[in-house]
Amino acid sequence: MIHHKSCPVCYSYDLRLRLLCADHFKSRETFPVFTCAICGFSFTQDHPGDDVIGSYYESDEYISHTDTSRGLVNKIYKTVRSMMLRKKRNMVEKMTGLETGNILDIGSGTGHFLSIMRNSRWSVKGIEINEKARAASSEKFGLEIIPPEAKSTLEKASFDCITLWHVLEHFSDLHNYIAEIHRLLKPGGICIIAVPNIDSYDARHFGQYWAAFDVPRHLWHFNPDTFGFLFESRGFKVTDIKTLPLDVFYISILSERYKGNKMAFLTGIVKGSYFAFLTLFNKRKCSSLIYIMKKWGGCL
């Protein structure tokens, strides 16, 4: 188990227990989530190390690795994903100002996003830790996806855009990945990162049952302030924050299921609608946020 004696972001030793959260998805084990009293960053404490964390992903229900359609929630996820793929492509083109270029997707899963980018005449590369997901990318889309240990072979300043769609929260070597992103981006290049928002309305409501805690797979729990502090101290400038408004429905349904609600789907839709309405007036409280960043300086 990995125990952090200091804050992974500001290195303060003033750490406080935020809550105890169960792994509702697989192991049923309980893990503490701590918060730094100085910078406010939250993280999963006493989590499995890299040598054993893989076992916590071993399930046919883990859709980003298996592409399963089993179960109603996963069917909804895949329907929403099809809609979001087009939105993501349009976002990349708008934020970079390019209709074609070089893009790297870190945590590329089963390759759907890179496939749609390649169909839009972008030159694509992906990094994916899961061997089965890499194989699925190759078999279904003919994509060549490399494992994380090969990322150092990628050429410096070779990408116009780097994307991470709900994967940064999984990386134990957080600072190393930030440095690699900075190394691989062209000067003025754009990085787009989507992560859950621990300060969202749904996170506050569901507490320990909030599905986006997803311990111990999610190691880091960001809000707009801690995310900005982390990246802007390491050679990036956050230029915009956008929302993923549909995520709240998926998260609310799962959270209600984790609470043992037999009407989880209906209750989740109702609560998700309420949270989505509230975020129309404060997007910084949305369940998931997309951070648009530009490389501007040296990575510290």
C-alpha positions in Angstrom: 0.0 0.0 0.0 1.2 3.5 -0.8 1.0 6.0 2.0 1.6 9.7 1.4 3.2 11.5 4.3 2.9 14.8 2.5 0.6 16.4 0.0 1.4 15.2 -3.5 0.8 18.7 -4.9 2.1 21.3 -2.3 4.1 18.9 -0.1 2.5 20.1 3.1 2.4 17.7 6.0 -0.9 19.0 7.2 -3.1 16.1 5.9 -6.6 15.4 7.2 -9.0 12.5 6.7 -11.9 13.6 4.5 -13.9 10.3 4.4 -13.7 6.6 4.2 -14.8 5.2 0.8 -15.5 1.6 -0.2 -14.6 0.0 -3.5 -18.2 -0.6 -4.6 -17.1 -1.7 -8.0 -15.0 -4.8 -7.2 -13.2 -5.6 -4.0 -15.5 -4.0 -1.3 -12.4 -2.9 0.5 -12.4 0.5 2.2 -9.8 3.2 1.5 -9.4 6.6 3.2 -9.5 9.8 1.2 -7.4 12.6 2.6 -7.3 16.3 2.0 -4.4 18.7 2.3 -5.3 21.5 4.8 -3.1 24.0 3.0 -3.9 23.7 -0.8 -7.1 21.6 -0.5 -6.0 18.8 -2.8 -7.6 15.4 -2.1 -6.2 12.0 -2.8 -6.7 8.3 -2.0 -4.5 7.2 0.8 -3.0 3.7 1.4 -3.8 2.6 -2.1 -2.3 -0.4 -3.9 1.0 0.0 -5.6 1.6 -0.4 -9.3 2.5 -4.1 -8.9 -1.0 -5.0 -7.7 -3.4 -2.3 -8.8 -4.1 -4.1 -12.0 -6.2 -6.7 -10.2 -8.6 -3.9 -9.2 -9.4 -3.4 -12.9 -10.0 -7.1 -13.8 -13.7 -7.1 -14.5 -15.8 -7.6 -17.7 -17.8 -4.6 -16.4 -14.8 -2.2 -16.7 -16.0 -0.6 -20.0 -13.0 1.5 -20.9 -11.0 -1.7 -21.2 -13.5 -4.2 -22.4 -16.0 -2.2 -24.4 -18.8 -4.2 -22.9 -22.5 -3.5 -23.5 -23.6 -5.7 -20.6 -26.1 -4.1 -18.4 -28.4 -1.0 -18.9 -25.9 1.5 -17.5 -23.1 0.4 -19.8 -25.5 0.6 -22.8 -26.3 4.1 -21.8 -22.6 4.9 -21.4 -21.9 3.7 -25.0 -24.8 5.7 -26.4 -23.5 8.8 -24.7 -20.0 8.1 -25.8 -21.0 8.2 -29.4 -22.4 11.6 -28.9 -19.4 12.8 -27.0 -16.8 11.6 -29.6 -18.1 14.1 -32.1 -18.0 16.8 -29.4 -14.5 15.9 -28.4 -13.3 16.1 -32.1 -14.9 19.5 -32.6 -13.3 20.7 -29.3 -9.9 19.7 -30.4 -10.2 21.4 -33.7 -11.6 24.6 -32.2 -9.1 24.8 -29.4 -6.1 24.1 -31.6 -7.4 26.2 -34.5 -6.3 23.2 -36.7 -8.3 21.0 -39.0 -5.5 18.4 -39.1 -2.4 17.8 -37.1 -0.6 15.4 -34.7 -2.6 14.2 -31.7 -1.7 11.9 -28.8 -4.4 10.4 -26.6 -3.1 9.1 -23.3 -5.2 6.4 -21.8 -6.7 5.7 -25.3 -8.8 2.7 -24.1 -10.3 0.7 -27.0 -9.5 3.4 -29.5 -12.8 5.0 -30.4 -11.6 8.6 -30.0 -8.4 8.1 -32.0 -10.4 6.4 -34.7 -12.7 9.4 -35.2 -9.7 11.7 -35.1 -7.9 9.7 -37.8 -11.1 9.7 -39.9 -10.9 13.5 -39.7 -7.4 13.4 -41.2 -5.4 13.8 -38.0 -2.2 11.8 -37.4 -2.9 9.8 -34.3 -0.9 8.0 -31.6 -2.1 6.5 -28.3 -0.8 5.3 -25.0 -2.7 2.6 -23.1 -1.7 0.5 -20.1 -4.2 -2.3 -20.6 -3.0 -5.0 -23.0 -6.5 -6.2 -24.0 -7.6 -2.6 -24.8 -4.5 -2.1 -27.0 -5.3 -5.4 -28.8 -9.0 -4.2 -29.3 -7.7 -0.9 -30.7 -5.6 -2.8 -33.2 -8.3 -5.4 -34.2 -11.2 -3.0 -34.5 -9.6 0.1 -35.8 -6.1 -0.9 -37.0 -4.5 1.6 -34.5 -1.0 1.2 -33.2 -1.1 1.9 -29.4 2.0 1.8 -27.3 2.3 0.9 -23.6 3.2 3.6 -21.0 6.8 2.4 -20.6 7.4 3.3 -24.3 6.3 6.9 -24.0 9.9 8.1 -23.7 10.5 6.9 -27.3 8.1 9.6 -28.6 9.8 12.6 -30.1 10.1 15.8 -28.2 7.7 18.7 -29.2 5.9 16.5 -31.7 2.2 16.9 -30.9 -0.2 19.8 -31.6 -2.6 18.4 -29.1 -2.5 15.9 -26.2 -5.7 14.6 -24.7 -6.5 12.7 -21.5 -10.2 11.7 -21.1 -10.7 10.6 -17.5 -7.3 9.0 -17.1 -5.1 11.4 -15.2 -6.8 10.4 -11.9 -5.5 6.9 -12.4 -1.7 7.6 -12.8 0.5 7.0 -9.8 3.4 8.8 -11.4 1.4 12.1 -11.6 4.3 14.5 -11.9 6.2 12.4 -14.4 3.2 12.3 -16.7 2.8 16.1 -16.5 6.5 16.5 -17.4 6.1 14.1 -20.3 3.0 16.0 -21.6 5.1 19.2 -21.5 8.0 17.5 -23.3 5.8 16.1 -26.0 3.7 19.2 -26.8 4.9 21.6 -29.4 5.5 25.2 -28.1 2.0 26.7 -27.7 0.4 23.2 -28.1 -2.9 22.4 -26.4 -3.5 19.8 -23.7 -7.1 18.8 -23.0 -7.8 16.9 -19.7 -11.1 15.7 -18.4 -11.4 14.6 -14.7 -14.1 14.2 -12.1 -14.8 17.2 -9.9 -14.7 16.5 -6.2 -16.4 19.9 -5.5 -19.4 19.1 -7.8 -23.0 19.2 -6.5 -23.3 15.4 -6.9 -20.0 14.7 -5.1 -21.2 16.8 -2.1 -24.6 15.0 -2.2 -23.5 11.4 -2.4 -20.5 11.7 -0.2 -18.8 8.3 0.3 -21.2 6.7 -2.3 -20.1 9.1 -5.1 -19.2 6.7 -7.9 -16.5 9.0 -9.2 -14.4 8.4 -6.1 -13.9 5.0 -7.6 -11.2 4.0 -5.1 -8.6 2.6 -5.3 -8.5 3.1 -9.1 -8.9 6.9 -8.8 -5.9 8.1 -6.9 -6.3 11.9 -7.2 -9.5 13.9 -6.7 -9.3 17.4 -8.3 -11.3 20.6 -8.2 -10.7 23.7 -10.4 -8.5 25.3 -7.8 -6.2 22.3 -7.1 -6.0 21.4 -10.8 -5.0 24.9 -11.8 -2.4 25.1 -9.0 -0.9 21.8 -10.1 -0.6 22.5 -13.8 0.1 26.3 -13.8 3.1 25.7 -11.6 4.5 23.3 -14.2 4.6 25.2 -17.4 0.9 25.3 -18.5 -1.7 28.0 -18.6 -5.4 27.0 -18.1 -7.2 28.9 -20.8 -10.7 27.6 -20.4 -12.8 25.2 -18.4 -15.7 23.3 -20.1 -18.3 20.9 -18.7 -19.2 17.3 -19.4 -22.9 17.7 -18.5 -24.0 14.2 -19.3 -21.5 12.5 -16.9 -23.7 13.5 -14.0 -26.5 11.1 -15.0 -24.2 8.1 -15.3 -22.5 9.0 -12.0 -25.8 9.6 -10.2 -27.2 6.3 -11.4 -24.1 4.4 -10.2 -24.1 6.3 -6.9 -27.7 5.4 -6.2 -26.9 1.7 -7.0 -24.0 1.8 -4.6 -26.3 3.1 -1.9 -28.5 0.0 -2.5 -31.4 1.9 -4.1 -33.6 -0.6 -6.0 -34.8 2.4 -8.1 -31.3 3.5 -8.9 -31.9 4.3 -12.5 -35.0 6.4 -12.1 -33.7 8.2 -9.0 -30.3 8.8 -10.6 -32.0 10.4 -13.7 -34.1 12.7 -11.5 -31.1 13.7 -9.3 -28.8 14.0 -12.3 -31.3 16.4 -13.9 -31.4 18.5 -10.8 -27.6 18.7 -10.5 -27.3 19.5 -14.3 -29.8 22.3 -13.9 -27.8 23.8 -11.0 -24.6 23.8 -13.0 -26.2 26.0 -15.6 -25.5 28.8 -13.1 -22.1 27.5 -11.8 -20.2 25.3 -14.2 -17.4 24.9 -11.6 -19.8 22.6 -9.7 -20.3 20.2 -12.7 -19.7 16.5 -12.1 -16.8 16.4 -14.6 -14.8 19.2 -16.0 -12.6 19.6 -19.1 -9.5 21.8 -18.6 -8.0 23.4 -21.8 -4.4 24.3 -21.3 -1.6 25.8 -23.4 2.1 25.0 -23.0 3.9 28.2 -22.3 7.0 27.7 -20.3 9.5 25.3 -18.7 8.1 22.4 -16.7 9.3 22.6 -13.0 
